[in-house]
Amino acid sequence: MTVPPAAAGRTHIAEAVRTMLDGGPGLLLPRERDGEVRPVPAAAHDPAGTGRSAPGLVLFTSGSTGAPKGVALSREALIASAHATEDLLSGPGLWHLCLPHNHIAGLQVVLRALLAGAPPTVATPVPRFDAAVFADDVARTLAAAGDSPVYTSLVPTQLVRILEVPAAARALARTAAVLLGGAAISPRLLERAADARIPIVRTYGMSETAGGCVYDGVPFPQVSVRFTADDRIVLSGPVLADGYVSVETDPAAASGAVRVTALAHPDRTPDLSATGDTAPAGGFHGTGADRLLVTSDLGRWEADGTRLSVLGRADDIIVTGGENVSPHEVEALLLPLAEPLGFAEVLVTSRPHPEWGQQLVVLLVPAAGAPQTPAEAAAGSAGTSPPAAAALEALRQGLRARGIRGARVPQAALIVPRLPVRSIGKPDRPAAAGLARARLGEGTVRPRSGT
């Protein structure tokens, strides 16, 4: 049972997931969206002394590098997540799949749909997400659903594209709920969606939690959220994966044989208040019901004490002039300033600087139909273009007017036709930093008067 790649895989994945839920072999999702889904029978799983059972699903975390390392999810964790979602929405419904099925967000659309009684409708295959095609797909799904609610799951980049096409926004507004996650969501994007009457549900989660486990800031009923001393989010509950595994495949084998070996993690739960060298490492800790996951995400409770605010990833922090700057925070400040200038998306990255170490760079994507906005331009380098320089100065003035100065103010800008993204649609921050270095070069030290 090997699921074919590409568009056919998005249709046949439902059959493979149904077989897995019915007690058939587990599934290994490919790293690439065009790869094949492979079976993982119980005999192919080596617990390696951990006592863990054979997984129902193995998938690679986004950004995995080096030797293949996957996340092993039990059938129970997958089902617990799907049922919690159903309970928090409008009950069982018809799902529309427009995310890659080799990521947990897309796979959960398939699984939720099957548990609700019908496979998902599948997006028309196109090279890149097309909001006009999406509008037609959703219209057909709504017609097929009859009186049943229709759900879908998106990443913010897709929602930005949809809001630029009125027919797509109108179609999306007729759905019962739109799960939105996978990347930081700007307040302005949520305002635009609300103006279009699109029923957004903000989600937070990851492969290690079988998908979203916090909706609109509120954890699932059986999910616990805590924090380390340095504000990293710690999660526990029935949706948690069993742990990490190594994956070996034999491309020469006709059957596509796979060997999955459990990787051990600390048996004891850590002291979350520890700091410095004794601070808990990221990843899984503990066993059984006491198992928890120390994430790389920074967070805190909002003022009401019941809603989680995710501040970004600890490893996304940009250190400039000795100050730690969250690119997500700066992006939230910049987007409402950039939209009146004719830009639909912003991404904050950095370039090397001989004095400050790193220097903030903002990538700007013109809105569809924005007048007199070049597809590509730069400001903050020898090849500065007037449109990019004007946009950068307007953004800097807007930040200063709001009392934002110093390290959080970008020193360079790039106008690009689209942001670099990973296959799921998340911003590819390493690629963005590489683009900034390639296009802008290293920052320069400005001479100081009187020296």
N, C-alpha and C positions, 0 to 999 in steps of 0.2 A: 504494500500500500504506500506508494510514493505519489505525493500530490504534484501535478505538473506545475511549472512556473508560470509567471506573468498572469495575464487575464484569466486564463483557464484555471489557474490556481485559486483565484479569488472566488470562483464558482465551486470548485471541488473541495475547498478547505472545509466547507460546512459538512460534507460527508465524512471527512477525516475526524473532525471534532465530535460529530455525533457518535462515531464508532468509539472514540476515546472515552466519551462520557458513559457509553454502554458497557465499559469494561474492556475494550480493546486496547491495543498497545498505546503507550504514550506517544507524544509527538515532539519532534525537534524542528523548530522553526528556523529558517535560513537566516544568515546575516543580511543577505541582499534581498530586496523585494522581488527580484526575478528568480530567486533560488527555489529549490524544491523542499517541500515539507517531507521529512523522513520519519518512519516509525521508530519508536524506542520500546521494544518489548521488555518485559521484566527481566529476562535473561541477559539483556544488554546493559543492565544497571549494576554497578559495583558499589555497595555501600561503604566500602573501605573502612570498616570498623566504626562507622558513625551510627549504625542502627537505623538509618533512614530507609524508607520504602522507595520503590521505584516511582518516579514522578509521572504525573499525567501530562506535563508540558515542560519542555526545556526551550528557553529562548535566550538570545544574547542581549546583554544590556547595550543600549546605544552608546557608542564611543568605545566599545571594547577593543583593545589592541593587543598585539602579541599573541601568545598561545590562546586558543579558544577557551573561553570561560563562560559558562552559561548560568542562568537562574533556573532552579528546579522548583516547579509549582505542583502541588498535589491537586487532584481533582476536587478535594474538599475546599481548598483555598479558592480555586476558580469559581466554584459554585457559590460559596459564601459571598464572594464579591458580587456575582451576578444577581443573587437574591437580594442583597442589600440595596443595589441600584434599583431594582424593580420596586422594592418597598418604598424608596424615597421619591420615585417618580409617580406616574399615574397608573401603575400596574403593568401587566403584560401588554406588549404592543409589537408593531412591526418596525424593524430596524433597517436603516439604510447604511451600507458600508462604503465609505469613501476614503478610508485610511488603509495603509498597507497592512496586510494580514500577518506579516512577520514581526510586527510590533504588538505589544500587549494591548494597546488601545484598539487596534483593528481586530485582534483576535477576540477581545471581549465583546465587541459588537456581534461577532458571529455566535459566540457562546450564549449571550443574553437572548439573541433572537431564537436560537434553538430551544432554550429552556422555556421560552414564551410560546413555542409551538410551531414556528415557521422559520425557515432560513432567511437571512437578510436579503434585501434587494442589493444589487451590486452596481457600483458606479460604472458608467460607460468608460472603457479604456481610452485614455488620451495621454499624450506624452507628458503634459503638465496639467495641474489642476485648472479647470476651465469653468468659471462660474456660470456661463450660459448653458453648458452641458449639464452642470449640476442642477440648474433650475428645472430642466426637462426630466432629469432622473427623479428628483424629489416629487415633481408633479405626478409621475407615473406611480411612485410609491404611495402617495396619498390616495390616488384613485384605487389602488389595489387594497389598501388598508380598510376601506369602508368606514365603519364606526370605530375601529381600533385606533389607539394613539400611534403616532409615528415618531420615532426617535432617530437621532443621528449623533455622531461624535466627530468633532473637528479640532484642528489646531488653529491658533490665532491667525496665522498667515492665510489660511483658507477663508476665515471669516472676513478678513480685510478685503480679499478678492470678491467675496459674495456681496459685500456692502457697496461695491462699486458698480454692480449690475442690478438695477431695480427689480427685474423679474426674479432673480435669484433670491434677493432679500425677501420679496413677497412670498415666494414658495417656502423659504425657511421659516417665516413667521407663522405658517400654518401647521408646523409640527408641534408636538406636545412638549418636547424638551430637546435642547441641544447641549450635549456635554462638551465643554471647552477646556482644553488643558494641553499639556505637553510642552508648554513654554510660558514665560511671563506674559500676563495679560494686562494691557494698559487700561487705566480707568477711562480714558477717552474712547477706546474701542468698545468698552461695555456701555458707555453712554450712547454711542452711535447704534449699537445693537438694540438698546432699550427704545430709542427713538423709532426704530424700524419694527418694534413689537416682536422681536425675536426672543424666545424664552430660553435664555442662557442659564446654564448651571455650571459654575466654575468648579473644576475638579483638580485635585492634587493627589498624586500617587506615582507609582513607578512599576517597573517589571517585578521588583521584589515584593510588591504588595498586591499582585494580581490586577494591577490597574489602579484607577482612582479609588481612594479610601477616605477622602475628605471632600465633601460637596459644599460649595459656598461657605467654606471655612469651618464647617461642622463635621467632625469625624463620624464615620459610621458608628452605630450604637455599640458595637463590640470592639471598636478600635481605640486604643489608648495612644495619646500624644504626650510626650514629655520632651525635655530639652537637656542637652549637656550644658556644662558651665560656659562653654563658648558659643551657645545658642544654636547648636546643630539640632535638627529635629530627630526625635527618637520615636519609632512606631512599634506597636505590638498588636496582636489580635489574630483572629482565625484566617484573615486574608494573607498572612505573611507566608512567603516562600519557605521551603524547607532549608534552603541554603544554596551555595554555589556548587557547580560541578565543572569538571573538565570534560571536553568532548573530543573524541577521536573518530574520524571517518576514514573509510577505505575507498577512495574514488575508483579504484580498479575493480572493486567487487560489484558484480551485476546487481546485487540486491541493495547496494548503497548502505552496507552495514555500518552501524554506529555503535560506539562504546561510550557509555556515560559513567564517570567515576565521581562519587561524592567527595567534596573538599571539606575538610574539618574546619570548624570555627570554635572559638572559646566556649567551653561548657558553662562557665560561670557568667552570671549577669554582671556588668561592670558598675563601678561607682560613677554615676553620671555627674557628680559634683567635682570629680577629680580634674586637675588642670595640669598644664605643662606636659612633662614626659609621661605622667601617669594618666593623662586624659584618655578616654576610651577610643580605640581605633574605629574607623568606619567599618560597616558590615554587620554580619549577624553575630549575636552573642546568646548564650544560654541554650536550653533544650526544652522541648515540650511546650507547655502553656506559658513558661517563663521566657520563651525566646523573644528577642527584640532585635530591631534593626536600627543601627546608628547611621543616619543618612549624611550626605554632604550638603544638605540644604539648611540654610539659616532661617529661623522663624521665631515668632513670639505670639502670645495671645493678644488679640485686640483688646480695647478698653473694656469691653463687656465680659471678658474672661472666658468666653465660650467659643470664639471663632479664631481660627488659626490664620495668621498672616505670614505668608512665605516671602522672605526677603531676597531670595536668590541663592545661588550655590556658593559655598565657601571657596571652591576652587575657581570661581569666576571673578573673584575680587581682584581689582587692579590696584597695585601699590604704586602711587605716584607722589614723589616728594615726601616719602615717609608716611603718607596717609592712605588708609584703606578706603577704596571707593567701590560701591556696588554699581555695576553697569545697569542693573535693572532699575535702581532708584533714579539714576540720571535719565534713562529712557522714559520713565514715567513723567519726568519734568519736561523733557524735550518734545514729546509727541504733540501736546496741545499747542506748543509754539510752532511746530513744524507744519501742522496741517493748514493754517491760514497762508503759509508760504507755498502751498501746492505739493506737499509731500505726504504720502500715505503711511510710510513705515520708517522707523528709525532703529538703528542698532549701534550701541556704544561699544567700542573696542579700544585698542591702544597700539602705539608704536614705540620703539625704543627711543630713549632720550638720554643724552650724555650727562645731564645734570639731575633730572628728576627720576631717572630709571625707566619710567613709562610715562606716556603722555596720552591723554584721552583723544580719541578720534570718533566722530559720529558719521555713520553711513546713512545716507538719505535716499529713499526710493520715491520718485515722483508719482503722484496720484494719476490715475487714468485720465487722460485728456487735459492734464495740467498745462496751461498755456506757457510757451516760451521757457520751458524747463528742459535743459539738455538731458539726454539719456545718461551721459557720463561726464563728470567734471570733478576737479579737485581743488581744495583750498588748504594752504598750510605747507606748500612745497614750492620748489622752483617753478613748477608748471601750473601755478594757481590760475584758475579761470574766474572771470568776474561773477558768473552766476553762483558758483560754489562759495566764493569769498563773501558775496552779499548774503547768502543763506547763513553761513557761519556767523557773520557779524550780527545778523538779526537774532539768531538763537542765543548768542552770548549776551546781547543786550537784554533779551527777554529773561534770561536767568538772573542777570544782575539786578533787574527790576524787581525780582522776587527774593532778593537777598542772597542768591546763590553765587558764591565767589570761590576763587582758589581752585583746589584740586578737582572739584566737580564740574568745572567749566571746560568743555572741549577746546582744544587748540588747533584742530584740523578737521576737515570735512571731506567726504567723498560722496558725490552723487552717482548712484549705480542703478542699473535697470531693475535689479532684484537683489534681495539679500541672499547670501550663501546659506543654504539650509541642508539638513540631513534628510534622509529618506522619509522620515515621519513628518517633516515639515518644521522641526525645531531649528532655531538659528544655529548655524555651525560657527561657533565663536572662534575656534582655532583658525578656520578658513578665513574668517573676517579679519583676524589679526594679521594673517599672512597677506591678505589683499592690501591692508593698510600699509604694511611694510614695503610691499612691492610697488605700490602706486605713489606713496608719499616719501619713502625713505626714512631715515632717522631724523628726529627733531634736532633743532640747533639751539645753541645757547645764545640768548640775546645779550648784547653788551649793556652793562649798567652804567648810567650816567654818574660822573664823578669818580670813576675808578680807572 
